[in-house]
Amino acid sequence: MKRIIGALPLLVFTALALGIPAIAMVAGAFDRGMGNLALTMQGGYLLALLNSVKLSAVVAVLGAVLGTFLAQVVVRSRFREAVLTASGVLANFGGVPLAFFWVATLGNSGTISSVLGLPFGTLFSFWGLALVYLYFSIPLMVLAIAPALDGLRPQWREAAMNSGASTWHYWRYVALPVLTPGLLGGVVLLFGSAFAAYATAAAMGAGTVLPLITLKIAAALSGDVQTGYESVGLALALDMVVVAALVMVIYVPLQRRSTRWLQ
């Protein structure tokens, strides 16, 4: 009973901050029955949803791999604190400043684009936007996986090597099972971060070359295209919640299985 009373402020805050907006979203999405949801599964809305899922998946996988390798290199080096501090800053460096940074560097008239003679519109493409998202996704993965790497005890590697195991065998049968929960959590974290990102893509004008669901929601809620489509924006937001829920449904069983490997 004391635990419930102690958690009461958190429960109230969660209900107000998440519950009320969620109820409003669902109610608005279904204010015309299934019409709004059916509309989001057609034409440009469906394309934007698929683009967002594809982009987020690519960024999550690449960011997880590159971030893990970077974290492994620096986690026991003398540069650990500096890299982790920089990662904390860069993981939160997004929005308009990040967009300006990349446009000024690799945009159509950017510094590097002019020197290398890159084709027009190189940055304003699927892989260009993925590169921009990786700028904050890789540091975020470094922060997420560093505690798991700290859990790898040097004695485990020594025992594996003394038993005749190669470096590959050590990582395959010892380190990887230990790191799997952290890796899965990092992939889900990076997917959600990229999937929900809006300001950076909007500042880059990505909606003209790569429609994304967050940009479609903003256009529907602001009435930039057609007025009276606010409920369609809420239906698109509900689609995002469903996608996030599906990702979690896949993630939770995998995490439980990998956790059993450690028991």
C-alpha positions as CSV (number, residue, x, y, z in Angstrom):
1,M,0.0,0.0,0.0
2,K,2.9,2.4,0.8
3,R,4.4,1.7,-2.6
4,I,1.1,2.6,-4.3
5,I,0.9,5.8,-2.3
6,G,4.5,6.7,-3.1
7,A,3.9,6.1,-6.8
8,L,0.6,8.0,-6.8
9,P,2.2,11.3,-8.0
10,L,3.9,9.6,-10.9
11,L,0.6,7.8,-11.8
12,V,-1.3,11.0,-11.8
13,F,1.3,12.8,-13.9
14,T,1.4,9.9,-16.4
15,A,-2.4,10.0,-16.6
16,L,-2.4,13.7,-17.3
17,A,0.6,13.9,-19.6
18,L,0.0,10.7,-21.6
19,G,-3.5,9.5,-20.9
20,I,-5.5,12.6,-21.8
21,P,-3.6,13.2,-25.1
22,A,-3.9,9.5,-26.0
23,I,-7.6,9.6,-25.5
24,A,-7.9,12.8,-27.5
25,M,-5.9,11.3,-30.3
26,V,-8.0,8.1,-30.5
27,A,-11.2,10.0,-30.3
28,G,-10.2,12.4,-33.0
29,A,-8.9,9.6,-35.2
30,F,-12.3,7.9,-35.1
31,D,-14.5,10.9,-35.3
32,R,-15.6,9.8,-38.8
33,G,-15.6,6.1,-38.1
34,M,-12.9,4.2,-40.0
35,G,-12.8,6.9,-42.7
36,N,-9.7,8.7,-41.3
37,L,-7.7,5.5,-40.8
38,A,-8.7,4.3,-44.3
39,L,-7.5,7.5,-45.8
40,T,-4.1,7.2,-44.1
41,M,-3.6,3.8,-45.8
42,Q,-3.9,5.4,-49.3
43,G,-1.7,7.4,-51.6
44,G,0.7,9.9,-50.2
45,Y,-0.1,9.1,-46.6
46,L,0.7,5.4,-46.9
47,L,3.9,6.4,-48.8
48,A,5.0,8.7,-46.0
49,L,4.4,6.0,-43.4
50,L,6.4,3.4,-45.4
51,N,9.2,6.0,-46.0
52,S,9.4,6.7,-42.2
53,V,9.5,3.0,-41.3
54,K,12.2,2.3,-43.9
55,L,14.3,5.3,-42.9
56,S,14.0,4.6,-39.2
57,A,14.9,0.9,-39.7
58,V,18.0,1.8,-41.8
59,V,19.1,4.4,-39.3
60,A,18.5,2.1,-36.3
61,V,20.6,-0.8,-37.8
62,L,23.4,1.3,-39.1
63,G,23.5,3.5,-35.9
64,A,23.5,0.4,-33.7
65,V,26.4,-1.2,-35.5
66,L,28.5,1.9,-35.9
67,G,27.7,3.1,-32.4
68,T,28.6,-0.3,-30.8
69,F,32.0,-0.4,-32.6
70,L,32.8,3.2,-31.6
71,A,31.8,2.5,-28.0
72,Q,33.9,-0.7,-27.9
73,V,36.9,1.3,-29.1
74,V,36.7,4.0,-26.5
75,V,34.9,2.4,-23.5
76,R,38.2,1.4,-21.9
77,S,40.5,4.0,-23.4
78,R,41.6,7.3,-21.8
79,F,39.2,9.2,-24.1
80,R,36.2,7.5,-22.6
81,E,34.9,10.4,-20.6
82,A,35.5,12.9,-23.4
83,V,33.7,10.7,-26.0
84,L,30.7,10.0,-23.6
85,T,30.4,13.7,-22.9
86,A,30.5,14.6,-26.6
87,S,28.0,11.8,-27.3
88,G,25.6,13.3,-24.7
89,V,25.8,16.6,-26.5
90,L,25.6,15.3,-30.0
91,A,22.7,12.9,-29.2
92,N,20.6,16.0,-28.4
93,F,21.9,18.1,-31.3
94,G,19.0,18.1,-33.7
95,G,16.3,20.3,-35.2
96,V,17.1,23.5,-37.2
97,P,20.8,23.8,-36.1
98,L,21.5,20.2,-37.3
99,A,19.7,20.9,-40.6
100,F,21.7,24.1,-41.1
101,F,25.0,22.4,-40.3
102,W,24.4,19.7,-43.0
103,V,23.0,22.1,-45.6
104,A,26.0,24.4,-45.2
105,T,28.3,21.4,-45.5
106,L,26.7,19.0,-48.0
107,G,23.9,21.1,-49.5
108,N,23.6,22.1,-53.1
109,S,26.0,25.1,-52.4
110,G,27.6,23.6,-49.3
111,T,31.3,23.8,-48.6
112,I,32.2,20.1,-49.1
113,S,29.8,19.8,-52.1
114,S,31.6,22.6,-53.9
115,V,35.0,21.1,-53.3
116,L,34.0,17.5,-54.2
117,G,31.7,18.5,-57.0
118,L,28.8,16.4,-55.7
119,P,25.7,16.1,-57.8
120,F,22.8,18.5,-57.2
121,G,20.5,17.3,-54.4
122,T,22.9,14.7,-53.0
123,L,21.9,15.6,-49.4
124,F,18.2,15.9,-50.1
125,S,17.5,12.2,-50.7
126,F,16.8,9.1,-48.7
127,W,20.5,8.4,-47.9
128,G,21.2,12.0,-47.4
129,L,18.6,12.2,-44.7
130,A,19.7,8.9,-43.2
131,L,23.2,10.4,-43.0
132,V,21.9,13.4,-41.1
133,Y,19.9,11.2,-38.7
134,L,23.0,9.1,-38.0
135,Y,24.7,12.2,-36.7
136,F,22.6,12.0,-33.5
137,S,21.8,8.3,-33.6
138,I,25.4,7.0,-33.4
139,P,26.2,9.1,-30.2
140,L,22.8,7.9,-28.8
141,M,23.8,4.3,-29.3
142,V,27.2,4.9,-27.7
143,L,25.4,6.1,-24.6
144,A,23.0,3.2,-24.7
145,I,25.5,0.4,-25.2
146,A,28.4,1.7,-23.0
147,P,27.0,0.2,-19.7
148,A,26.5,-3.2,-21.4
149,L,30.2,-3.1,-22.6
150,D,31.2,-2.2,-19.1
151,G,29.6,-5.5,-18.0
152,L,32.0,-7.6,-20.1
153,R,34.6,-8.7,-17.6
154,P,38.2,-9.1,-18.7
155,Q,38.3,-12.5,-16.9
156,W,35.7,-13.9,-19.4
157,R,38.0,-13.1,-22.4
158,E,41.0,-14.6,-20.5
159,A,39.1,-17.7,-19.7
160,A,38.0,-18.1,-23.3
161,M,41.5,-17.6,-24.7
162,N,43.0,-20.0,-22.2
163,S,40.4,-22.6,-23.4
164,G,41.6,-22.2,-27.0
165,A,38.8,-19.9,-28.2
166,S,39.5,-17.4,-30.9
167,T,38.5,-13.8,-30.8
168,W,35.5,-14.7,-33.0
169,H,34.4,-17.5,-30.7
170,Y,34.7,-15.2,-27.7
171,W,32.4,-12.6,-29.3
172,R,30.0,-15.1,-30.7
173,Y,29.5,-17.3,-27.7
174,V,30.4,-15.0,-24.7
175,A,30.2,-11.3,-25.5
176,L,27.3,-11.3,-27.9
177,P,24.8,-13.0,-25.7
178,V,25.7,-10.6,-22.9
179,L,25.3,-7.6,-25.2
180,T,22.1,-8.7,-27.0
181,P,19.6,-7.1,-24.6
182,G,21.5,-3.8,-24.8
183,L,21.8,-4.1,-28.6
184,L,18.1,-4.8,-29.0
185,G,17.2,-1.9,-26.7
186,G,19.6,0.4,-28.6
187,V,18.0,-0.6,-31.9
188,V,14.5,0.1,-30.6
189,L,15.6,3.4,-29.1
190,L,17.2,4.5,-32.4
191,F,14.2,3.4,-34.4
192,G,11.9,5.4,-32.1
193,S,14.1,8.5,-32.2
194,A,14.3,8.5,-36.0
195,F,10.7,7.6,-36.5
196,A,9.5,10.5,-34.3
197,A,12.0,13.1,-35.6
198,Y,10.4,16.1,-37.2
199,A,12.3,19.4,-36.9
200,T,15.4,18.3,-38.8
201,A,13.5,16.9,-41.8
202,A,11.2,19.9,-41.8
203,A,14.0,22.4,-41.8
204,M,15.7,20.6,-44.6
205,G,12.5,20.6,-46.7
206,A,12.6,16.8,-46.9
207,G,8.9,16.6,-47.5
208,T,9.3,17.7,-51.1
209,V,11.7,14.8,-52.0
210,L,10.9,12.2,-49.2
211,P,7.5,12.4,-47.7
212,L,7.6,11.4,-44.0
213,I,4.7,10.7,-41.6
214,T,5.7,13.4,-39.1
215,L,5.7,16.0,-41.9
216,K,2.3,14.8,-43.1
217,I,0.9,15.1,-39.5
218,A,2.2,18.7,-39.3
219,A,0.7,19.6,-42.7
220,A,-2.7,18.1,-41.7
221,L,-2.8,19.8,-38.3
222,S,-1.8,23.2,-39.6
223,G,-4.1,23.0,-42.6
224,D,-1.3,23.9,-45.0
225,V,-2.8,21.7,-47.7
226,Q,-6.5,21.4,-46.9
227,T,-8.5,22.7,-44.0
228,G,-10.6,20.3,-41.9
229,Y,-8.1,17.5,-42.1
230,E,-7.0,17.8,-38.4
231,S,-8.6,14.5,-37.6
232,V,-6.5,12.9,-40.4
233,G,-3.4,14.1,-38.6
234,L,-4.6,12.4,-35.4
235,A,-5.2,9.2,-37.4
236,L,-1.6,9.4,-38.7
237,A,-0.4,9.8,-35.2
238,L,-2.4,6.7,-34.2
239,D,-0.7,4.9,-37.1
240,M,2.7,5.9,-35.5
241,V,1.6,4.5,-32.1
242,V,0.6,1.2,-33.8
243,V,4.0,0.9,-35.5
244,A,5.8,1.7,-32.2
245,A,3.7,-0.9,-30.4
246,L,4.5,-3.6,-33.1
247,V,8.2,-2.8,-32.7
248,M,7.9,-3.3,-28.9
249,V,5.9,-6.6,-29.4
250,I,8.9,-7.9,-31.4
251,Y,11.5,-6.5,-29.0
252,V,10.2,-7.8,-25.7
253,P,10.2,-11.6,-26.5
254,L,13.7,-11.2,-28.0
255,Q,14.9,-9.5,-24.9
256,R,13.5,-12.1,-22.6
257,R,15.1,-14.9,-24.6
258,S,18.5,-13.2,-24.6
259,T,18.2,-12.5,-20.9
260,R,17.6,-16.3,-20.3
261,W,21.0,-16.9,-22.0
262,L,22.7,-15.1,-19.1
263,Q,21.0,-17.2,-16.4
